[in-house]
Each structure stands twice: as C-alpha cells, then as structure tokens.
Amino acid sequence: MFDVVVIGGGPSGATAAEDLARSGRKVAMIDRDGRIKPCGGAIPPRLIEDFFIPDSQIIARIKTARMVSPTQRKVDIPIEDGFVGMVDRKDFDPFLRNRAKEAGAQCMTGTFMRIDRESDGTHVVYRDKESGEEISLATKLIIGADGARSKVAKAEVPGGDKIPYVIAYHEIIEAPAASQNYDPKRCDVIYDGAISPDFYGWVFPHGSSASVGMGTGIDGVDLKKATADLRVAAGLEGCKTLRREGAPIPLKPMDCWDNGTDVVLAGDAAGVVAPSSGEGIYYAMLGGRVAATAASACLETGRAKDLQLARKLFMREHKSVFKVLGAMQNAYYRSDERRERFVSLCHDVDVQKLTFEAYMNKRLIKARPMAHLKIGLKNLAHLTRLVSETRV
C-alpha cells in the first residue's frame, strides 16, 4: 500500500514525488517516458534557488530579451542583476525523476489507465511499458500530474474536461554562430499575427541548440508552416533540425484541484501555466510542491478537505500575477495593432524593470507607485487609441 501514487513524471510530478519521499512517505511515480514536451526552457532565478537546480542543468544564461512587433520594430530589454536560465527538457525532466528516485520514490514506466475503487481500497492501474501488462497499485491518495488534457482531471475533478489551452509547437535546431540576427544570450519573442494570431513565436537559445516555435488556440492554424516562416524571418532556415515536438498548454488555473476524497491535481493538469507568457516550469514545480504539502496534510489528519490546500497555497501567492497576465493577454494579443502597441510599451524603462523584477522573483512589485501610475496612463492611452500605435 502506497501513501501516494503520482501520475506523471514531468517537473510537477517529479517534484511532488521527491518532496513526499523526503518527508518519509511511501510514494510511487508513474511516467510514460520517451516523451519530450515542447518548451522554451526558461527558468527564473527563484526556481533555481527554491528547487536547488545545479549549474550542470543550465545550458544557457540569457541576459537580454528582444520583443519584435508585427512591423519588425525591435526593443531589447536587458536583464539586470542576474540571468534567465535555460534548460533542455530532454535532460531536465529525467534529472528531476532521478532525483525523486534517489529520495526514495519508486518509479514505474508505463501508461496510466484508470483508478479503481473496490471494497479493499483505491487502486491506480497502469500498463507497464516493458511487459504490456496491467498493474494495479494500492494507494491512499493520488496526485494527478499528467499534463494538459489530464486523464485524471477528466475522470475525477469537476471542470477537468473544460480547461482552455493553446497548442504549442517547436523545433529544436542546431544553433548558428552568433550574429546580428542570433545572440546565444538573448531570447527573441515575436508578436506577429502572421506567426501566431493569438499568442507569440519565439527563438530561445539552448547552448549548442535553440528552440524555435509558436503557440495558438485557434483551430486551422498550420503550426509547422508558421514555425517554418518564423525560421526564415529569423535567418534560421538553414540550421539542421534535431527534433520536432508539439503539445497542448493550458491557459487558466482550474477552479477546483481535488475531488474531495483522494485525488489532487498538480501542474498542467491543474491549468497552472501563466497567461500571456506561457511560462510553465516554475509554476509546475510549485504546483507539485503544494500538492505534496496538501497530500501530507491529508495523510496526517485524515481530513479529505486538506487536499484543498494545494490550490489555496498556490493562489494565495500567485493569483494576482495570473490576473494581471490574463488581462494583458486579453488586451494586447487580439490584433496586430494591439501587438504593435504592446511592443511600444516595452520601450518604457519602468515597464522593463517591473516586468523582469516580477518574472525573476515571481511576485508583483508594489514599492514604486509613481512608476505604476505612469505605466497605467500609458496603457490607457494605447488601449483608447489616444496615441499612435508606435508611440513609445
């Protein structure tokens, strides 16, 4: 009998399994293996610090972010007093799973099938990858960390089948030599409806490779063609393609993360990817941590309502950030005119400083009221078209 079975071995599931194992709980983690999620790979300093990520996992250190408008105007935003780390999910996810295993979690490779509830208790059933047989694990609690379109969420949690999402697609390419178009210490974010009509495209350096991709929630968009067009625009069409990956990314945290009995969700399964930016690794790992905290509390007290702690702890710290980012996406991602205005705002030094202070530390900065007032007035002027779309 396990205390907890974690379904999914990405950053969220691996973090939950490691935390629970280190606290002395008997934990199993089921992962499909062999799947690499499309991901720009950016992680902020707070993640590196909070989750003890070693330098060996950081494949690039980003010092500048470049915003590109539909008319190809560019603004370079320096990342002061630090850097944004880049990881390759091909290596990062196995590192986290191995760390969970070293902490004492039992790791199984296979595909989650279902949850059975019988007179003798709750069982998680999965199909073993090697043997092809169905294996049943008896458990007290379950953490569903099986990503967007989570089978656990759909089967167990209200609203689990209604999470809005975008489809992300990227190509990992061999990195070219540094040039005016490509800087191995700069992330490029492309706001152009020709690449993505409702999200953005990106070029993120990964050391010897780079991630080039885009996302959209609109049906009918040819993701591969859009990415090919992006590569041409960025001068990267001649670079060797190493691999291609695509997957859904949720855009809104669910209103409920548990079933009130024995299941709690974490990471993409709970919808915790930041609106506007699409950032997910930090929030996934934090989601795994709060799910582990909630599961431990439930095991300690025997109260199923303690599973609600996962969402409460997460939203207590990040609800405001998600609300602001959601409002920004709704305001500026709807047309090329709005995207042009958004890049104009990015020229403002206060916008740059407040944005990256919030990103690096994962909290809204409230200590500069005059800067907030100025930014608010500029937003109003652009959204009401009182100024031209290229006014900085």
C-alpha positions in Angstrom: 0.0 0.0 0.0 1.4 3.4 -1.1 0.7 6.6 0.7 0.6 8.4 -2.6 0.8 7.4 -6.3 1.9 10.3 -8.5 0.7 10.0 -12.1 3.1 11.8 -14.4 6.8 12.4 -14.1 7.3 15.8 -15.5 8.6 18.7 -13.4 5.4 18.8 -11.4 5.0 15.1 -10.7 8.7 14.6 -10.1 8.8 17.5 -7.6 5.7 16.1 -5.7 7.2 12.6 -5.6 10.6 13.9 -4.3 9.1 16.1 -1.6 6.8 13.3 -0.4 9.6 10.7 -0.4 12.0 13.1 1.5 9.2 13.5 4.1 9.1 9.8 4.7 6.0 8.9 2.7 5.8 5.7 0.6 5.5 7.0 -2.9 5.2 5.6 -6.4 5.5 7.7 -9.6 4.2 6.5 -13.0 5.7 8.1 -16.1 5.2 7.2 -19.8 8.9 8.1 -20.6 10.1 8.8 -24.1 8.0 12.0 -24.5 9.6 15.4 -24.6 7.3 18.4 -24.0 7.7 21.4 -26.4 9.0 24.1 -24.1 11.2 27.2 -24.5 13.0 26.0 -21.4 13.3 29.3 -19.5 13.6 29.2 -15.7 13.9 32.2 -13.4 16.4 32.6 -10.6 13.7 31.9 -8.0 13.2 28.4 -9.4 16.9 27.7 -9.4 17.1 28.8 -5.8 13.9 27.2 -4.4 14.4 23.9 -6.1 18.2 23.6 -5.9 18.9 23.3 -9.7 22.6 22.7 -10.3 24.7 24.6 -12.8 25.0 21.4 -14.9 21.4 21.7 -15.9 21.7 25.3 -17.1 22.6 25.1 -20.8 22.4 28.9 -21.4 22.3 32.1 -19.4 20.1 34.8 -21.0 20.9 38.4 -20.4 18.6 40.1 -22.9 15.0 39.7 -24.1 14.1 41.1 -27.5 10.5 41.9 -28.3 9.6 42.0 -32.0 6.5 43.8 -33.3 4.4 42.9 -36.4 6.2 45.7 -38.3 9.6 44.3 -37.2 10.3 47.0 -34.7 12.6 45.6 -32.0 13.2 46.5 -28.4 16.0 44.9 -26.4 15.3 44.6 -22.7 18.4 44.0 -20.5 18.1 41.5 -17.6 19.8 43.3 -14.8 21.3 41.8 -11.7 21.1 38.2 -12.9 20.0 36.0 -15.8 17.3 33.7 -17.0 18.4 30.1 -17.1 17.6 27.8 -20.0 17.1 24.1 -19.6 16.6 21.3 -22.2 13.5 19.2 -21.2 15.2 16.2 -22.8 17.7 16.3 -19.9 15.9 18.3 -17.2 12.9 16.0 -16.8 15.0 12.8 -16.4 17.2 14.7 -13.9 14.1 15.6 -11.8 12.8 12.0 -12.0 16.1 10.6 -11.0 16.3 12.9 -8.0 12.9 11.7 -6.9 14.1 8.1 -7.2 17.2 8.9 -5.1 14.9 10.4 -2.5 13.1 7.1 -2.2 10.2 7.3 -4.7 9.5 4.1 -6.6 9.4 4.9 -10.3 7.3 2.9 -12.7 7.4 3.3 -16.5 4.1 2.9 -18.2 0.7 4.4 -19.2 -1.9 5.4 -16.7 -5.2 3.6 -17.4 -7.7 4.2 -14.7 -8.5 4.5 -11.0 -10.4 1.6 -9.5 -12.2 1.8 -6.2 -13.1 -1.5 -4.6 -14.1 -2.8 -1.2 -10.4 -3.3 -0.4 -9.5 0.3 -1.3 -8.3 2.6 -4.1 -6.0 1.3 -6.9 -4.2 3.0 -9.7 -4.0 0.9 -12.8 -1.3 1.4 -15.4 0.0 -0.6 -18.4 3.7 -1.5 -17.9 5.8 -0.3 -20.8 8.1 -3.4 -20.9 5.6 -6.2 -20.3 2.5 -4.6 -21.7 0.6 -6.0 -18.6 -1.9 -4.0 -16.5 -0.5 -3.5 -13.0 -2.6 -2.3 -10.0 -1.1 -0.2 -7.2 -3.0 0.2 -3.9 -2.8 3.7 -2.6 -4.3 6.1 -0.1 -4.0 9.2 -2.2 -3.4 10.1 -5.8 -1.7 13.2 -7.4 -2.7 13.8 -11.0 0.3 15.4 -12.7 -0.3 14.0 -16.2 -0.3 17.3 -18.1 -2.8 19.2 -20.1 -5.8 17.1 -21.2 -5.2 15.2 -18.0 -7.0 11.8 -17.9 -7.0 12.1 -14.1 -8.6 15.5 -14.2 -11.3 14.5 -16.7 -12.2 11.4 -14.7 -12.0 12.8 -11.2 -12.3 16.6 -10.8 -15.2 18.9 -11.8 -14.2 21.0 -14.8 -11.3 18.8 -15.7 -12.6 18.4 -19.3 -13.1 22.1 -19.9 -9.6 23.7 -19.5 -8.8 26.3 -22.2 -5.5 25.7 -23.9 -3.2 26.6 -26.8 -1.3 24.2 -28.9 2.5 24.8 -28.7 4.9 23.5 -31.4 8.6 24.0 -31.6 11.7 22.7 -33.5 15.0 22.2 -31.8 17.7 23.2 -34.2 21.5 23.3 -34.2 22.4 26.8 -33.0 24.1 29.0 -35.6 27.1 31.2 -34.9 26.4 34.4 -33.1 25.4 37.2 -35.5 23.2 40.3 -35.6 20.1 38.0 -36.0 21.1 35.4 -33.4 22.6 36.0 -30.0 23.2 33.0 -27.8 22.5 35.1 -24.7 19.2 36.7 -26.0 15.6 35.3 -26.1 13.5 36.7 -29.0 9.8 36.9 -28.6 7.9 37.6 -31.8 4.4 39.3 -31.6 3.2 38.9 -35.1 -0.2 37.7 -36.3 1.4 36.1 -39.3 3.3 33.8 -36.9 0.6 33.4 -34.2 -2.8 35.1 -34.4 -3.4 35.0 -30.7 -0.1 34.1 -28.9 3.5 34.6 -29.9 6.5 33.0 -31.6 9.9 32.5 -30.0 13.6 31.9 -30.6 15.3 30.7 -27.4 19.0 29.7 -27.3 19.8 26.4 -25.7 23.6 26.4 -25.9 24.6 24.2 -28.8 20.9 24.2 -29.9 17.9 26.5 -30.0 14.2 26.2 -29.6 12.1 27.9 -32.4 8.4 27.7 -32.1 4.9 29.3 -31.6 1.6 28.6 -30.0 -2.1 29.2 -30.8 -5.5 28.4 -29.6 -7.2 28.9 -33.0 -8.1 25.8 -35.0 -6.8 25.6 -38.5 -3.5 27.3 -38.0 -0.7 25.4 -39.6 1.8 25.3 -36.8 4.6 23.7 -38.9 4.2 26.3 -41.6 4.2 29.2 -39.1 7.3 27.9 -37.5 9.0 27.5 -40.9 8.1 31.1 -41.7 9.5 32.2 -38.3 12.8 30.4 -39.1 13.0 32.2 -42.4 12.3 35.6 -40.8 14.9 34.9 -38.2 17.5 33.7 -40.7 17.5 30.1 -39.3 16.0 28.2 -42.2 19.4 26.6 -43.0 20.0 25.2 -39.5 19.7 21.5 -39.0 16.5 20.3 -37.3 17.2 18.0 -34.4 13.7 17.2 -33.3 10.1 18.4 -33.5 7.6 18.5 -30.6 4.0 19.6 -30.1 1.6 19.6 -27.2 -1.4 21.5 -25.6 -0.6 24.1 -22.9 -3.4 25.2 -20.5 -4.0 28.9 -20.0 -6.2 29.1 -16.9 -5.9 27.5 -13.4 -8.9 25.3 -12.7 -11.4 26.4 -10.1 -11.1 23.1 -8.2 -8.0 20.9 -8.0 -9.3 18.0 -6.0 -12.2 15.5 -5.9 -12.9 15.9 -2.2 -11.8 12.4 -1.4 -8.4 11.1 -2.6 -7.2 12.9 -5.7 -5.4 16.3 -6.1 -4.1 17.8 -9.3 -0.7 19.5 -10.0 1.0 21.4 -12.8 -0.5 21.5 -16.3 -3.3 19.1 -15.1 -4.5 21.9 -12.8 -4.1 24.5 -15.5 -1.2 26.4 -13.9 0.6 27.9 -16.9 1.0 31.7 -16.8 -1.3 33.6 -19.3 0.5 35.9 -21.7 3.9 34.4 -21.2 3.1 30.7 -21.3 5.6 30.2 -18.6 5.1 26.8 -17.0 8.1 25.1 -15.5 8.3 27.2 -12.3 4.5 27.0 -11.8 4.5 23.3 -12.5 7.2 22.6 -9.9 5.5 24.8 -7.3 2.2 23.1 -8.1 3.9 19.7 -7.4 5.2 21.1 -4.1 1.8 22.4 -2.9 0.1 19.2 -4.0 2.7 17.2 -1.9 2.0 19.6 1.0 -1.7 19.0 0.7 -1.3 15.3 0.4 0.9 15.2 3.5 -1.6 17.2 5.5 -4.4 14.9 4.4 -2.5 11.8 5.4 -1.6 13.4 8.7 -5.1 14.5 9.7 -7.3 12.1 7.8 -9.3 15.1 6.5 -10.0 15.0 2.8 -10.7 18.7 2.8 -7.0 19.3 3.4 -6.4 18.4 -0.3 -7.9 21.9 -1.0 -4.6 23.3 0.5 -2.9 22.8 -2.9 -4.9 25.4 -4.7 -5.2 27.7 -1.7 -1.4 27.9 -1.2 -0.7 28.4 -4.9 -3.3 31.1 -5.5 -2.5 32.9 -2.3 0.9 33.8 -3.8 0.2 33.9 -7.5 -3.5 34.8 -8.1 -2.7 38.5 -8.7 0.1 37.7 -11.1 -2.1 35.4 -13.1 -4.9 38.0 -13.1 -2.6 40.7 -14.4 -1.1 38.5 -17.1 -4.5 37.3 -18.2 -5.7 40.9 -18.6 -2.6 41.8 -20.6 -3.1 38.8 -23.0 -6.8 39.8 -23.4 -5.9 43.4 -24.1 -2.9 43.1 -26.4 -2.9 39.7 -28.2 -6.1 40.2 -30.1 -4.8 42.0 -33.2 -1.6 43.2 -34.8 -2.5 46.8 -34.0 -2.6 45.8 -30.3 0.6 43.8 -30.5 2.3 46.8 -32.1 1.1 48.9 -29.1 2.3 46.3 -26.7 5.9 46.4 -28.1 5.7 50.2 -27.9 5.0 49.9 -24.2 8.0 47.6 -23.8 10.3 50.6 -24.7 9.4 52.1 -21.4 12.2 51.5 -18.8 9.8 51.2 -15.9 7.8 48.6 -17.8 11.1 46.7 -18.4 12.2 46.9 -14.8 8.9 46.0 -13.2 8.3 43.2 -15.7 11.6 41.4 -15.1 11.6 42.1 -11.4 8.2 40.3 -11.2 9.4 37.5 -13.5 12.7 36.9 -11.7 11.1 36.9 -8.2 7.6 35.7 -9.0 5.7 38.5 -7.3 4.3 41.8 -8.3 6.4 44.8 -7.3 4.4 47.4 -5.3 7.1 49.7 -4.0 7.1 52.1 -6.9 3.7 53.8 -7.1 4.7 56.6 -9.5 6.0 54.0 -12.0 2.8 52.0 -11.8 0.8 55.2 -12.3 2.8 56.2 -15.4 2.5 52.7 -16.9 -1.2 52.7 -16.2 -1.7 56.0 -18.0 0.4 54.8 -21.0 -1.7 51.6 -21.1 -4.9 53.7 -21.1 -3.6 56.0 -23.9 -2.7 53.0 -26.1 -5.9 51.0 -25.4 -8.1 54.0 -26.1 -6.0 55.0 -29.2 -5.2 58.4 -27.8 -1.7 57.9 -29.2 -0.3 56.2 -32.3 0.5 52.5 -32.1 4.2 53.2 -32.5 4.3 55.9 -29.8 6.8 54.9 -27.1 
